[in-house]
Amino acid sequence: MIKWIYGYSFDDVMTGYCAISKPFVKTLPELTEGFQIETDLSIHAVDHRCRFKDVSIEYRDRPAGSESKLNTVSDVIRVIAMIGTRFKDYRPLKFFSLVALILAAICLIPGAPLITEYLATGLMPRFPTAILAVAFMFPYGLSLATYFILDSVAKVERKEWEPKVNKINDQ
């Protein structure tokens, strides 16, 4: 998901071992709690074009008698939700374009046969289906409007961050 959204593939996002500079810490808008903090730090670094390097580590088996505190299902859900939230915050163009595309598809599935039938015969025999198709156009339009607003906000925020990121990368 991170590679598709941000265009960078990490060797391992989830180990949690990282060294970060003090200026980078100051750029963090908030700290995520729990298991998803590693992913949040990685996304923040990629989005703000900070320099970073993946360093491979060796994994060993858990010591005998110890128990993991992780819950696979709930932790995965939290990480995916956080990636989705950051996707909306950092890449509103991709996020709301995807939402708009899905809504347009939902609108066109019942609407396309009606349009072709109307063009061929001049009649609209399934009026409730037409209303349903048009009803999905409203969230589609709202999604596009939201994209334009949030994309403008994201561009302004990136311009504010650039001097800080340059300072981070220089250190």
C-alpha positions as CSV (number, residue, x, y, z in Angstrom):
1,M,0.0,0.0,0.0
2,I,2.8,2.4,0.9
3,K,4.6,1.8,-2.4
4,W,1.4,2.4,-4.4
5,I,0.4,5.6,-2.5
6,Y,3.8,7.2,-2.0
7,G,6.0,5.6,-4.7
8,Y,8.6,4.2,-2.3
9,S,9.1,0.6,-1.2
10,F,10.5,0.0,2.2
11,D,12.5,-3.2,3.0
12,D,10.7,-3.4,6.4
13,V,8.4,-0.7,7.8
14,M,7.3,-2.7,10.8
15,T,10.5,-3.3,12.8
16,G,10.3,-0.1,14.7
17,Y,14.1,0.4,14.9
18,C,15.0,3.8,13.6
19,A,17.3,6.7,14.4
20,I,15.8,10.1,13.7
21,S,17.2,13.6,14.0
22,K,15.9,16.2,16.4
23,P,14.7,18.5,13.5
24,F,12.7,15.6,12.0
25,V,11.0,15.0,15.3
26,K,10.0,18.7,15.4
27,T,8.3,18.3,12.0
28,L,6.0,15.5,13.3
29,P,2.5,16.9,13.5
30,E,1.4,14.3,16.0
31,L,2.6,11.0,17.3
32,T,0.6,7.9,16.6
33,E,0.3,5.5,19.5
34,G,0.8,1.8,19.4
35,F,1.9,-0.6,16.7
36,Q,1.4,1.8,13.8
37,I,3.9,4.4,14.8
38,E,6.7,2.9,12.6
39,T,4.5,3.2,9.6
40,D,3.5,6.7,10.4
41,L,7.1,7.8,10.8
42,S,8.0,6.2,7.5
43,I,5.1,7.8,5.6
44,H,5.9,11.2,7.2
45,A,9.6,10.9,6.1
46,V,8.6,9.9,2.5
47,D,6.0,12.6,2.2
48,H,8.4,15.3,3.4
49,R,11.2,14.0,1.2
50,C,13.5,13.4,4.1
51,R,16.6,11.3,3.6
52,F,16.5,7.9,5.2
53,K,18.1,4.5,4.7
54,D,16.8,1.0,5.2
55,V,19.2,-1.1,7.2
56,S,18.6,-4.9,7.1
57,I,18.5,-6.7,10.4
58,E,18.4,-10.4,11.3
59,Y,15.4,-11.8,13.0
60,R,15.6,-14.4,15.6
61,D,12.9,-16.6,17.2
62,R,11.2,-15.3,20.3
63,P,12.9,-16.6,23.5
64,A,11.2,-19.6,24.9
65,G,8.5,-18.8,27.4
66,S,7.9,-15.2,26.2
67,E,4.6,-14.0,24.8
68,S,3.9,-11.5,22.1
69,K,1.7,-8.5,23.0
70,L,0.6,-8.2,19.4
71,N,-2.8,-9.0,18.1
72,T,-2.5,-9.7,14.4
73,V,-6.0,-8.8,13.3
74,S,-6.5,-5.7,15.4
75,D,-3.0,-4.4,14.8
76,V,-3.3,-4.9,11.0
77,I,-6.6,-3.1,11.0
78,R,-5.1,-0.2,13.0
79,V,-2.1,0.0,10.6
80,I,-4.3,-0.1,7.5
81,A,-6.6,2.6,9.0
82,M,-3.6,4.8,9.7
83,I,-2.3,4.3,6.2
84,G,-5.7,5.3,4.9
85,T,-5.8,8.4,7.1
86,R,-2.4,9.5,6.0
87,F,-3.3,8.7,2.4
88,K,-6.2,11.2,2.7
89,D,-4.0,13.8,4.5
90,Y,-0.9,13.6,2.4
91,R,-2.2,12.6,-1.0
92,P,-5.7,14.1,-1.4
93,L,-5.5,13.9,-5.2
94,K,-5.1,10.2,-5.3
95,F,-7.5,9.5,-2.4
96,F,-10.4,11.6,-3.6
97,S,-9.8,10.7,-7.2
98,L,-10.1,7.0,-6.2
99,V,-13.3,7.8,-4.2
100,A,-14.7,9.7,-7.1
101,L,-13.9,6.9,-9.5
102,I,-15.6,4.4,-7.4
103,L,-18.7,6.6,-7.0
104,A,-18.7,7.2,-10.8
105,A,-18.6,3.5,-11.4
106,I,-21.5,2.9,-9.0
107,C,-23.4,5.6,-10.9
108,L,-22.6,4.3,-14.3
109,I,-23.4,0.6,-13.6
110,P,-27.1,1.2,-13.4
111,G,-27.0,4.4,-15.5
112,A,-25.2,3.4,-18.6
113,P,-28.0,1.0,-19.9
114,L,-30.6,3.7,-19.2
115,I,-28.6,6.3,-21.2
116,T,-28.1,4.0,-24.2
117,E,-31.8,3.0,-24.1
118,Y,-32.9,6.7,-23.9
119,L,-30.6,7.6,-26.8
120,A,-32.0,4.7,-28.9
121,T,-35.7,5.1,-28.0
122,G,-36.2,8.4,-26.4
123,L,-37.9,6.7,-23.5
124,M,-36.9,6.3,-19.8
125,P,-38.7,3.1,-18.7
126,R,-36.9,2.5,-15.4
127,F,-37.2,5.8,-13.7
128,P,-36.3,4.7,-10.1
129,T,-33.0,3.3,-11.5
130,A,-32.3,6.6,-13.1
131,I,-33.0,8.4,-9.8
132,L,-30.5,6.0,-8.1
133,A,-27.8,6.7,-10.7
134,V,-28.3,10.4,-10.4
135,A,-28.2,10.2,-6.5
136,F,-24.7,8.7,-6.7
137,M,-23.6,11.7,-8.8
138,F,-24.0,14.0,-5.7
139,P,-21.3,12.2,-3.6
140,Y,-19.2,12.0,-6.7
141,G,-19.3,15.8,-7.1
142,L,-18.8,16.3,-3.4
143,S,-15.7,14.1,-3.5
144,L,-14.3,16.1,-6.4
145,A,-15.0,19.4,-4.6
146,T,-13.4,18.1,-1.4
147,Y,-10.3,17.0,-3.5
148,F,-9.8,20.5,-4.8
149,I,-10.0,22.1,-1.4
150,L,-7.8,19.6,0.4
151,D,-5.2,19.5,-2.5
152,S,-4.8,23.3,-2.1
153,V,-4.4,23.0,1.6
154,A,-1.8,20.2,1.2
155,K,0.2,22.3,-1.3
156,V,0.3,25.2,1.1
157,E,1.4,22.9,3.9
158,R,4.2,21.4,1.8
159,K,5.5,24.8,1.0
160,E,5.7,25.6,4.7
161,W,7.5,22.3,5.4
162,E,10.2,22.6,2.6
163,P,12.6,24.9,4.6
164,K,12.3,22.5,7.6
165,V,13.0,19.5,5.4
166,N,16.0,21.1,3.8
167,K,17.4,21.8,7.3
168,I,16.8,18.1,8.3
169,N,18.5,16.8,5.1
170,D,21.5,19.1,5.7
171,Q,22.1,17.6,9.1
